[in-house]
Amino acid sequence: MTVHIETEPGTADLLLFPDPRDAAAELSRALDARRTLEQVEDGTQRAGSAFRGALNGRVADAGGELLRGIELGTVLLGGWLQYRELGLAARRSVEQPGSTEIVRLTGHTITSKHSPYVDVYVEGQYVARIGFGIDLEFGVGLLQASIRNGRLMSLRAGDCTASITWSVEGFPVAQNTARLTMPLQLRLGDGILLSGGGAPRP
């Protein structure tokens, strides 16, 4: 079962920009200002404003897609699942079948760093790799987790802020901090297995 947590904003690009098209536009400006793609032009021995503009646009669009592919709710859930307190509670609930464990995490921070990249090919030939940095930090006021039979069944999250820094080849492109909203009660269907057969090892 795939668990999806709805947040607002939902993806990394919308945490940075109200319009997802702005991500590619801002990246295009950064690539041009830093002359990031000059190495590609040198490697292909091609130059000219038309080639440069087309290359810039394609890389910028691809970089924006990488941002769009990061779902903030998925990152948050992955961070919560790493907390030792949840694993210990899950084991206790397995040892006492039918019992429900309630775990409360007071103010805490979840960080997640991503290093995607775009490989550039010209006429089928590989010429360069453009690296990106997407650093996320979530500040959560309170989390209450309900665990039964080794499974995380539901979550109640308090106030949450999300910060993001986006960079290309080590140079900053954009950053922002905003409030992240999500349903007060997050019910996880059949639950996420934390302890027992098939549970991931810590």
N, C-alpha and C positions, 0 to 999 in steps of 0.2 A: 504494500500500500504506500502510495506517495502522499506525503503530508505537505500541504501548501498553506502558508500563513499569509493572509492578505494584509498589506500595510499601505499606508499613504504617506509619502510617495512609495511606489512599489519597486522601482528599479533604480540602479545607481545613476543612470543618466538623468532621471527626474529629480533625484536628490540635488543634482547640480544645476539643472536648467528646467524652467517650466515647460519649454517646448523641446522635445527630443532632437529636433533638427538643429537646435543651437549647439549641441555637443560637437557635431561635425564641423560647423562653422567656426567655433572657437578653436578647435584642434587645427583646422586649416590655417588659421591666422598664426598659431604658435609654430607650426611646421615651417611656415614661410619666414617668420621673424627669426627663427633659430637656424634657418637654412639646413634643416635636418636632412632633407632629401638630396642635398648636393652630392653625397657619396653615391647615391643611386645613379644620378646623371653621369657622374664620372665613370662608374662601373659599366654603363651601357654605351658610353661615348656618344650619348645623345644629349642635345641641349635644345633650347628654344622655349619660348613662353607657352606654346601649345602643349608640348610634352610635359613641361613642369606643372602646368595647371591641371592637366588630366591626372598626373601621378599624385599630386597633392590631394586632389579631390577624392581619388579612390582610397588612399591611405586614411584620410580623414573620415570617410564613410565607414571604413572597416573598424577604425578606432571607436567610433560612436556605437557600432554594433556590439563591440566587446563590453562597453559600459551597460548597454541595454540588456545584456545577457546575465547580469548579476542581480538576482532577486534579493532584496533586503530581508524579507521574512525568512528566506532559506538560510541566509548567513546568520541571522539572529538565532534561529532554532539550532543550527549546527554549533554555535557558541554555547548555548545553554546545555546541550547534551554533553559537553566536556566537563561540566561541573561534577566534582567527586561526590558532593552531597546527594545528587540524584542517583548515582550508581549505588551508593550505600543503602539508600532508602529502597531502591528496587530489589536489592538482595534480601533486605529484611522482609519485604512484602512476599517474596517467593518462599521464604522460610515459614511465613505465617499466611497460608492461602486464605483468600477472601478478605484480608485486611487491606486498608487503604492508608498509605503514608502521605502526609502533607509536608512538603518541604518549602520553606520560605527563604529566599535569598534577598537580603536587604540591598541597598544601593551597590551596584556593581557595574563594571565596564567590560565590554566585549570588543576585541580588536580583530580585524581580519585584513590580511595583506594579500593582494593579488598581483601577479606579474605576467599578464598575457602579452602576446606579441603578434605582429603581422609580418608574414613573409612576403617579400615583394618579388614577383616574377615579371620579366619583360620578354615577350615572345617565347614563352615557355622556359626561359632560363632564370634560375634563381640568382638574384643580385644582392639582396640585403634583407636583414631582419630588423624591424623597428619595435623596440621594447617599450611597454607601458607599465606604469605603476598605479594601482588603485588601492588606496589605503582607507579603510573604514573603521570608525570607532563609534560604538553605541554606549550611551550612558542610560542605565535602567534604574529607576527609583526603587522598584520592588517587584519580585516575581514570586508567585505561589504556584507550586506544581503538585498535581495529584497523581499518585502512582499506585497501581494495583496489579498484583500478580506479575511483577517484574516489568510492567509496561507503564510508560508515561501516558496518562489518559487525558489530562487537560492542563491548561496554563492560564493564570491570571497575571497580566503584566500591568505595572503602573506606568507613570510618565516615562517617556523615552525620547532622547535626542540622538540624532545621527550626524556624524561629521565625515566628510569625504575629502580626500586630496587626490587629484588626478595629475599624472605627469607623463611625459614622453621623453625617452632617452635621458632620464634624470632631471629634466627641466619641468617646472610646474606649469600646468595648463589652467587649472581652475580648482577652487576649493569652496566648501560651503558647510554650514551647520544649520540643521533645521529640526523641528519637532517631528517625530515619527508617530503616527497614530495607527492603532490596530484594534480589533475587537477586544472588549474588556475580558470576555471569556473565550478562550481558544480551546475548543473541543477537538480531540485528535482521533475521532472515530474508534477503531479497534485498538488504538494506542501504538506507541513506538517501543519496541522491545529494548529494554535496558539491561536485563539480567535473566539468565536462563539459557536454554538451548538456542543457539543462533544469535545471541546477543553479541554486539561488537565488543572486543576486548579493549580495556582502557589503555 
